[in-house]
């Protein structure tokens, strides 16, 4: 490890970059730009009279994302931890104002976006980042309360409930599931009592089941998922068209740009169902390569979390674990939906699907992880953390 006393400017940039992490990040964003261009060209030409409409916008989001990443990577972990409560308040404020008619933008029945002129920001994406940072800070500071008493268990539970309630009101069921599951995983790793955790899981499943039962369209999605071919021209249309794309791809695919499903069969194929186009154009082999890249990226983030744990940096370790879990859940749910493994739910594929808010927050999350790695290796000054770490956290990370 390089001494933290070494001036950061004397260390070459090539040594400061985690090239494994950077290359995986760059590869996935490159695939995203290529596949958004391929999947959207016909739709963009017909609707916007510009075949590269979505490609150009996606490229702009990539550029903005990289600028944001350069800003985030310059902020010390101590600053993130110190102002984690402010991030929580900001995210809750945004989740509230997006629900106000005339302020929040409604698309397809969901009021999830704030209009900032040139771009629309999906508030739930900001909430994911803020929640991970806040709960990493909370669990790092209050691990004893979490492990030994009810107070430390109930406090984060109430905050999660507020987040989930506001997201359900938009409604954004997918973001609710991903965010809640991520925080539950962080809570478990941080050392919550097993009995409390099982109660938490039971309560969470009950609440989500109630949310499905109360909304007829969610129940219809669940029924359609069980047998999409029973109503393939109505509620099961998108899933059946996605499955046809998987079938056409076979082993090696039809080739880049040769997808038939993107020709107005699969609605808006460049967004949530872009993985079906990847499978159709590059086949099983191409789909497995993309999954392998995601698996490698998530594994690398978990390794960084483990290394921070060993160095006594619990906030950094928990934050990285939360980010890795967040990516893993989104990838699993998106691919599961596209392949018919899970009920239809609108979630983007990180770095690949068209969606400015998702791409920007993914870049911010990656920059956050790279800053954690810089401080761990001593490339930039850091404030050491040496809390007593729970046995479950240690055991879990040792397995990783």
Secondary structure by P-SEA (a helix, b strand, c coil): cccccccccccccccccaaaaaaaaaaaaaaaaaaaaaacaaaaaacccccaaaaaaaaaaaaaaaaaaaaaaaccaaaaaaaaaaaaaaaaaaaaaaacccccccccccccccccccccccaaaaaaaaaaaaaaaaaaaccccccccaaaaaaaaaaaaaaaaaaaaaccaaaaaaaaaaaaaaaaaacccaaaaaaaaaaaaaaaaaaaaacaaaaaaaaaaacccccccccaaaaaaaaaaaaaacccccccccccccccccccccccaaaaaaaaaccaaaaaaaaaaaaaaaaaaaaaaaaaaaacaaaaaaaaaaaaaaaaaaaaaaaaaaaccccbbbbccccccccaaaaaaaaaaaaaaaaaaaaaaccbbbbbbbccccaaaaaaaaac
